[in-house]
Amino acid sequence: METTDIKLIRTITEQGSLTRAAELLHISQPTLSKKLARVESQLKTRLFYRSPTGVVPTEIARYIVASSDSIQAQIMRIERHVQQLSELATGEIRLGVGPIIEQVLLPELALRFVEVTGNVRISIFTDHAEKLLARLHSADLDIIAGPFRATEHPDLAGFPLIKDSFTTVARTGHPLFLDAQQADIRSFPTASPVPEGAVTSGPLAYPESAKQIVCDNYSLLKHLTLNSDCLCRAPLYVFREELANGTLRVVKTQSQLTWESACLVRPESVDTPLVKLVVDLLLEGSQRYARVRPTA
């Protein structure tokens, strides 16, 4: 079988109609019928049954479609790698990041990327860890950076980035600072990004609040924390400006969440110039982060 045969079977299965499948494949219905007959003859089996409403795939056709996802992903990986090798001066790089990396590393990376490259396009996507991994494996993304550990994915090349603590902050006029002995920290709502991926808890868990807001939008988190009694948990670097100007303060707690991140790349892409450049910029950014991050 050829990849075009798999595409033909998949399209007919998804459309449930030879007419609609022929339109999507940009061929006539008689031509599609001949191609299908050739594939069935080659495989020595029937792939579709006719019904009053169209065509119905056999178990064999369903198996071919289900098995073709990994084949298509491998083809995309090959095509993407060849493209990266051949388009060094113009090309495109696709970077996927988690919400915290977006806040603490991405602004400087984007500036440096523009400075050192020519007519190269960088496309940046923010998403959760599982979706980033799936898109990297399918070659939809070239690099991902987020809440991963560099060694937990042996099929990928990993580079450690930031390791930091989640700290609780509140507005300067918060009741906790006005009457710390009387105020119960559990009585105030809390907000934080999704604690996914490489997050480990300290010896004591954070006190649970009746009201919890899970949000990856840091503009909203800042607005909420500055304008309400909501407590926010995140790496202090995210709130460095507000901590410096005194509008936010650290809430002392006995427990701690440690957040770890890494950059992951498919092995065949590690040494291609554009991928290597972005990885180097991420590593530079993590080193800079370690030097300038505030401490509680």
C-alpha positions, 0 to 999 in steps of 0.5 A, a space after each residue: 500500500 501507498 500513503 495515498 491509498 491510506 488517505 483514500 481509505 481514511 477520507 471515504 471512512 470519514 465522509 461515509 460517501 464516495 461522492 463527498 470523498 471524491 470532492 475532497 480528494 479532487 477527483 471524479 467519483 468513477 476515478 475514486 471507485 477505480 482506485 478503491 477497487 485496485 486497493 481492494 484487489 491488492 489487499 484481497 479483501 473488501 473495505 466498504 459496504 454500500 448502504 442506503 445512506 452511503 458506504 460503511 467501512 469494514 473492520 479491516 478499513 477501520 483497522 487501517 484508519 486507526 493504524 495510519 495515525 502513527 504512519 502519518 505522524 512519522 511522515 510529517 516528522 520526516 518532512 519537517 526535518 527535511 524542511 529544517 535542514 533545507 531552509 536555514 535562512 528563511 524557514 519557520 520554527 514552531 515553539 510550544 510553551 507552558 503558561 509560566 515559561 510564556 511569562 518568564 522566558 518568552 519575552 526575552 527569547 522573542 527579542 533575541 530571536 529577532 536580533 540574531 535571525 534573518 527572514 525566519 518566522 517563529 510561531 509560538 503556542 501556549 498550552 498544557 503539558 499533555 497537549 504540547 507533548 502530543 503536538 511535539 510527537 506529531 511534528 506539529 511543534 518543533 520544540 516545547 518548553 514547560 512543566 517537564 523533567 528533562 529525563 522523564 521522556 527517553 524518546 526525546 532530547 531534554 534540556 533542564 530549564 527553571 526550577 523554582 518554588 511556588 510562593 503565596 502573595 497577596 496585596 499589601 493591604 490584605 487582612 492577613 498583614 493587618 491582623 495575622 494572628 486573627 486571620 485564617 488563611 483558609 478563609 480567603 480564596 486562592 488562585 493559581 495556574 494549573 499545578 501540572 507536570 513537574 510539580 512536587 509538594 513539600 512536607 506540608 500541603 497548602 491549606 485548602 480554601 473553599 474558593 479556588 480559582 485555577 487560571 493560566 492567564 497571569 494578567 487576570 491573576 495579577 488583577 485579581 490579587 491586586 484588587 481583592 483578598 484573593 491569595 495567589 500562588 506562582 513563582 515570585 518572578 511572575 510578580 517581580 514588578 509588583 513586589 518591587 513597588 510594594 503593591 504585593 507582599 509574600 504570605 509566609 506559609 510552612 509548605 511549598 510547591 517546587 516547580 520544574 521545567 525543561 525543553 524537549 525536542 525530537 532527537 532528529 531535530 536537535 542539531 538543526 540550526 533553527 532548533 539549536 538556536 531556540 534551545 540555546 536561547 531558552 537555556 540562556 534565559 533560564 540562566 538569566 532567570 536564576 541570576 535575577 529571580 526574587 527570593 521570599 
